[in-house]
């Protein structure tokens, strides 16, 4: 039975420029059921997506992650029917996009904005005109559109760049303009397709913080498409992992970070789409071959206990710490380690049990380093 949302609206701004703040309960904003997408090519059929089913709740920041070619960008284009699924359904607030007329679909798309990796700004227009452009095309008077654009520039902290041209902006500033333009129509949903992939880490952090603030202040549902687990950990509450066109795992980010079940999830978490792999020195990788290696994730409570030191004292056996790190997951610092355990099988079993009893997530990682 569909959960019913309680909705409240508050208007901000003056004149024609207002923001509607939506406070939603647990209702689904986006519902995807058994979605498949097949492309016809000269070389035959390509099954880009197969039987995808997921729910995104109103007001959520939801991540869709996968390696290049997994199908995640095709999926995001199916969410607003820029790509029509070959089969299956997409519902926005309970309304089936596939059953809509073209006019109804255009009206629904006005409530779904997108931002992209390469910003898609009009290079011959200045910043304020870039933001005004979709408003004027949509029928708003130019005077009201400029007032609205100025309000949006204040939100993205670029009021002093109103008359600048895209060529005069940094990558982060261009993305802020793109976000302001996406917000112009007061959307319910913001789709971000690799929106930070072209940015350096520091700029990425500032854009993610801006998106988080927009979500919290205005209640806009945000869907983040990315191949970077660091982006998902930083901003998303839930995630769907796409592998070879299939939905292989989904759930809360904190749960999947602590207990990844599939090979794709473990690959993304352990190797970070290539970044973490480089941090494993060749010597360490050689040391891990043929050894019992485990990844442990500390809970909030277990972080205050010297678990590893106590375990070494208890069993009288040395432990090799191959990697240790702390990552921000849903706004909480979560420690993780990769350990090489003694060769004795009985001791290995006892140590794993000891760690689990103290609230640590424990998983073997041998298969993801023994290559």
N, C-alpha and C positions, 0 to 999 in steps of 0.2 A: 504494500500500500504506500503510495507516494506521500512523503512527509510534506506537511503544509508549512510554508514560510510565513513568518510574520514580517511585514514590510512597513518601514517608516520612511518618510521622505522629508528632507530639509533642504531648502534652496539657499544657495550662496551666490553672491555677486549682485551686480546692479544691471538695470536695463535688460538687454537681451542675453547677457552672459551669465548663466547660472549653472550651478552644479547640483545634481540631485544625488543626495547621499542615501544609499539603500542599505538598510540594516536587515539582513536576511537570517532566517533560521537555517534548517538543515535541508531545504529543498534543493533538488538537482537543477543546476543551471543548464548543463550540457549532458545529454544522455546519448551514448553511442551503443547501438545494438547490432552485433553480428555483421560488422561492416567489412566489406571486401572491395578492393579496387584493382582492376586488371587493365593494363594498357596493351593495345595492339601495336606491334612494331614490325618492321620489315623482317626481323629475325624470329617473329612469332609472338606469342603472348608473354607478358611479364606480369606476374602476380605481385604487385607492390604491397598490398595489404591483404591479410587473410583473417576473417572472422574476429575482428576487434570489437570488444565490448568493454566499456568503461563509463563511469559516472563522475562528473565534476560538479561539486556543490557550489551554490551561490556564495560569492565572497571568498572563495578559495584561491590560493596560488598553487597551481598544479603543474608539475613538470612532466614532459614527455621526452625521454632520453634514449639515445641509441647511437651506435657507430654510424659513420657515413654509409649511405645506401640502405639503411635499415627500414626506411619508409616513413620516418617521423614527419618530414616536411609534406609528404603526400597526405598524411593523416590530418595535419593542421589545415590544409587547403580543403579537405572534406568537411571540416567543422563548419565552414561558412558556405559550402557548396560552390567554391571556385573550382573545385573538382567534384563532379557528381560520382558518388560511389557506384560501383557496379551492382552491388547488392547491400542489403542492410539499411538501417535507418540512423538519422541524426535528428535529435530533438533539442530545441532551445526553449526552455521554460515550458516543456510539455508539448510544443508544437513541432510537428514533423516537417522538416524542410522539404522532403521529397514530395509531400502532398500539396505544397504551396504553388500558387500561380507565380508567374514571373514578377508581377507587381508586388505580391506579398513577400516574395523572396528578397526583392530589392529593399523593401521596408525593413525587413529583419536584418539584412546586412548592415544597415545604417546603425544598428545597435552593436555591431561587432567590428572593432577596429584592429588593424594590424601594424606592427613595426617589424623592420627587416634588418638583416645584417649590414646592408650597404645603404641604409637610410632612405633612399629613393626621394631625395629632395629635388625640387626644380632649381637647377643651377642659375637660371636667368632671373629668378625672383629672390628678393631679400627675405629675411627670416619671417617678418610679420606677414608678408604676402604669401609665403609658403603655407602658413597656418590658416590664413583667410581663404585660400583657394577652395578647399572643399566646402566651406561654409557658404561662399558666394555661389558656387555651382549648385549647392543645395537650396538656394533661393533666399538666403539671408541678405539683408541690406548691407552694403559695404561698410557703412558707419558702424552698425551693430557688430559686424564680423571683426572689425579692427578692435573694437572694445573687448570683445570676447578673446581675441588673439592676445591682447595685452595682458589680460587676466591669466591666460594660460602660460605666458612667458614668465609671469611672477611665480607660478606654481613650480616651473622647472628651473627657476633661478637664472633666467637669461634676459631679464628686462633691458639690460644695457646693450643687447645684441639685436634689437628689433630691426635696425636698418642695415645690418651686416648681410653679406652674401655667403652661401655655403662654402665657397672656396676660401673664405676668411676664417672659418671655424675649425676647431679641432674635432677629432672623431667623436669624443664624448659630447661636445656641444652640438654637433650634427644630430646625434641620437636623441638629445634632449629636445631639439626642435621637432624631430620625428614623433616623439612621445606627445609633445604639446599638440601637434597636428592630429594625432590619433585620438586625443581626448576632446577635440573640438566639438564633435557631435554628441558628447555626453554618452559614451557607449556603456553598455552593461558588461561587455566582454572585451578584453584586450588580448590579442594573440601576438606572441613575440617569437618570431621565427629566427633563431640564431642571432638575437638582437645584440649580443655582446661579443660575438666571435671575432669581430674586426677590431676590438678594443684591447688596450693593454690591461694588465691585472688591476692596477689602481683605478683606472677609469671604469672598468667593469664593476668594481665594488661600488662606486658612486652611482652608477646607473641602477644597479640592483637595489640599493638603498632607496633611490627615488621611486622605483616601482613598488617597493614595500610600503612606502609612505602613501602613495596613491591608493593602493589597495586598502590600507587601514583607514584612511581618511574618507574615501569616497565609496568604498564597498564594491569596487569593480572586480569582477572575476578575471583573473589573469592566468593564461596558459603559456608556459615557457617551453619552447622547443629548443633543445640543446644537445650537444654531444659531450658536454663538460659536467662531470659529476659535482665539481666544486660549485657550479651555479645552482644546481638542484639542492645541494646541502645548505647553501647560504640563504635561499629565499623561499623554497617550496615546502609545503606541508605534506603533500602527497605526490607520488610519482608513478608513472607507467613506463616500463622498460620495453622498448621495441627491438626485436632481433629478427632480421631476415623476413620482415613483413608480418611477424606474429607478435602478439602481446605476450611476453614471456613471464612478466612479474609486475605486480602493482600493489600499492599500499602506502602507509605512512613512511615518510623518508627515514625517520628515526628507526623504524622497525626493519626496513630493508638494509639500512647501513649496518645495523647490529647483527641481523640474521639474513643475509642474502641466500636465496634458495637455488637460483639458477646460475648456469655458467656465465651468462651475459651480465648478470648483476655483479657477480664476483669479479669478472673482468673489469667492469667499469669502476668498481669501488677500489679494488686492489691496485690496478694499474692506471687509473685516472685518465683513460683515453691516451695513454702514452707518457704522460707527465711523470706519474709515480714510477713507471717502469725505469725511467732514466735514473731515478734516485737509488735504485738497487744496483750497487756496484757489482761488476763482473765477479769479483772475489766472493761477495756475499751470495750471488746466485750459484756459484760453484759449491759453496758450503751447504746450500739448501738441498742440492741434489742427493737423493737417497735418504734424506733425513725426515723425521717427523716434524713438520713445521705447522704451526697453528697461528691464526690471527685471533687476537682477543680485543674486545671493546669494553671499556670501563663504563659502568653505570655511574650515576651521580653519587650513590652511596659508596661504591667500591673505590672511587677515586681518592677517598680519604684514608684508605688502609694500604700499608706497604705489602700488597698481596704477593708480588713476585719474591721479594726478600723473605717473607714468611714461608713461602712454599719451598724455597731453596733450603732454609733451615729445617723445615719439617721432614723433607725427604733426603736431605744430605746429598743432593745431586746438583751439579752446575746446570745453569740455563744460559743459552746463548741468545741475547737480544739482538736480532738482525735489523729491526727497524722500530722506531717509536715516533709517534706524531700525535698532534692534537688538532682536531677539525671542528669547525662550527657546524652543528647539525640542528636545524630549526631553532637557531638562536642560542643553543647550549653547547658549550665546549665538551667534546667527547674524545677521550684518549683512546688510542689504539696502538697495539704492538704486534710485531711478528716475532715469534719465539721458535727456536730450535730446541726440541726436547731430547732427553737422553735416549739411547737406543733401546733400552729395556722396555718391552711392550707393556709389562705390568705397571711399571712406573709411569709410562705415558698415559695409560688409562686412569691411573689414580690422580695424576696431575690435572688432567682435563676435568675430572669430577671435582677436584678441589677448587679449581677456578670457577666452574659453573655454580657450585654451592655458594660462592661469594658474590654472585650476581653478575659475573662477567659473561658476555657472549663469546662463545668459543667455536671456531670452525677450522678445519684443516685447509691449508692452502697449497699443499704440495703440487697439485696439478696445475697451478697457475704460475709456478716459477720453475718447475722441472721440465724445461722445454728442450 
